[in-house]
């Protein structure tokens, strides 16, 4: 039995310190990686570093701005969507290769705002407004992220590669703010019902937003590793 254990220990030592194993470790590269990306969070830049063959760290930010016209509750708005966010992400590479499982936290500064002029409709009543009515939809500032992805340069010596991620940001319920004031031409009847109709309109809009607590993420980019 003693001879058996001696052979097992000797075999393990030879396997552990064999030239092939040493060469494999030397061939595994964990460089810094920079990746410009396009995603459903906007255009952005990401910096990544492999810490071990199975663990990596990423930081990055995204930005996008877009103006368009839209309608909500009978009111036509000039809308502006502004995406501004940043993330600190931890990657687990279970196979010590390109595939990764990701978790982390995002700073979420995404905002949807809109203005409407002339008349404003609330609870099916039209009201003359003194200044443009302003509505803003914002999110909690910090939100968890979970997803999966690939980085073809991970563990390799290649300078150039491709990265792709799919996941979701758990944004929480967006919050609605609304600013609308009556014009001096408003009738007494309009003045009497305006605040109640505005409160009801906001409550209905907020209720319709309560289901939108997730932001899907699809992201792709080119990686440069050094």
SULRAWO-V545244 format. One record per pair of residues at least 4 apart in sequence whose ideal C-beta (glycine too) atoms are under 6 Angstrom apart, sorted by the first residue. I is the first residue (numbers start at 1). J is the second residue. Records with the same first field share a line. If there is no record, write none. Layout:
BEGIN
I->J  J
END
This chain:
BEGIN
14->18
19->23
28->53  155
29->157
30->50
31->225  226
32->49  226
33->48  153  223  225
34->47  224
35->46  163  221  223
36->45  221
37->44  46  219  221
38->43
39->219
40->217  218
41->62  83  85
42->62  63  64  83
44->60  61  62
46->58  60
47->59
48->58
49->57
50->56
51->55  57
53->96
54->93  96
56->91
58->89
59->88
60->87
61->86
62->85
63->84
64->83
65->82
66->81
67->80
68->79
70->77  79
71->76
74->121
75->116  120  121
76->116
77->114  116
78->115
79->114
80->113
81->112
82->111
83->110
84->109
85->106  107  108  109
86->107
87->104  106
88->104  105
89->102  104
90->103  104
91->100  102
92->101
93->100
95->99
98->150  151  152  154
99->150
100->149
101->148
102->147
103->146
104->145
105->142  144
106->143  145  169
108->139  143  171
110->139
111->138
112->137
113->136
114->135
115->132  134
116->133
117->132
119->126  128
120->127  129  133  180
121->126
122->197  198  201
123->197  200  201
125->197
127->190  194
128->183  185  186
129->133  180  183
130->181  183
133->180
134->179
135->178
136->177
137->174  176
138->175
139->171  174
140->172
143->169  170  171
144->170
145->169
146->167
147->165  166  167
149->164  165
150->164
151->163
152->161  162
153->158  161  223  225
159->225
161->223
163->221  223
164->220
165->219
166->218
167->217
168->214  216
169->215
171->213  215
172->213
173->210  213
174->209
176->205  206
178->202
182->186  194
186->190  191
190->194
193->197
END
